[in-house]
Amino acid sequence: MAQCPTRWPGPWRTARNTARVDFAVAVTGIAGPDGGTDKKPVGLVYVAVSSELATVVIEHRFGDIGRDAVRRATVEAAFELILQVLNSDDD
């Protein structure tokens, strides 16, 4: 897992503004079984959580573990990041 520079276009900004919410979550990646390349292999996923204070984007490389497993791991990673962001607001 690595923190990624926020080069990924900002779907979270649109989501937050349109829905008028405090937080937005966005994911993108390649679950497979096809679509991977050397630069963007199957299992590469980005998870983002955004608030008005900051946007955190985390890169995950789950590997070619199967489409369903990549999707499950992505959901788990999103929930973990949401909890981390919410708990950091308490500090």
N, C-alpha and C positions, 0 to 999 in steps of 0.2 A: 504494500500500500504506500502510495506517495502522494504528497500534496501537489496539485497541478496548478500552474499559473492560470489565471482566468482568461485564457485565450478562447475558450469555448464560448460561442455566441450565447447571449443571455436570455434563454427562455424563462428563467426564474424571475427576471425583472418584469417581463410581460405578465407572467402568472400572478405575481404579487400585486401589480398595479391593477390588472383587470379584476381580480377577485377581491381586491381590497383586504388582503390578509397580512398578518405580521410576518409569516414565514412561507417560503415556497421550497418545494423539493423537486429536483429534476434528475433524470438518469438518461444516459445514452451509452451505447456500446454495441458490441458484436457478440450475440449469444450463440451463433452458429446454427446448424453445423457448417454452413457455407458463409462466404462473405469476408473471411479473414485474409489479411495480407501480411507481408513481413513487418510493415510498420504498424499495422492495426490487426493484430492476431485475434482469432476467436478467443473470447474470454476477457478481452479488454473492455472495461466499463468505467465510466466516470459518474460519480454521484455528487450532486451539489445541494447544499442547503443555503438559502439566502434570507437575510433579514435586512432591515434598513441600515443596520450597523456594518454588516459585512456579508460576504459570500465566501463559503468554503467549498472548494472543489477537490475531491479526492479521486485519484486514479487507482483502480484495482486491476490486477492481472490474475484472474481466476484460472486461466488455462483452458484447454479444450476438455472440459469435464462434462460436456453434454449441455444441450440447450436448456433443459429444465433446471439443471443444477446451477447454471450461470444465472438464470432468472431468479432462482431462490436465493442464491448468494447476493445478488444485487438488492433484492428486497431487504435482506438482513442487514446489509451494509448501509442502506438508506436509513433504516430504523436506528441503527447504532449511531450514525452521524446526527440524526435528529436529536437523539438523547444527549449527545455530547454538546451540541449547540445550545439546547435548552438548559442543560446544567451549567454551561459557562455563563449564561445570562444571570444565574443566581450569584455569581462571584462579585 
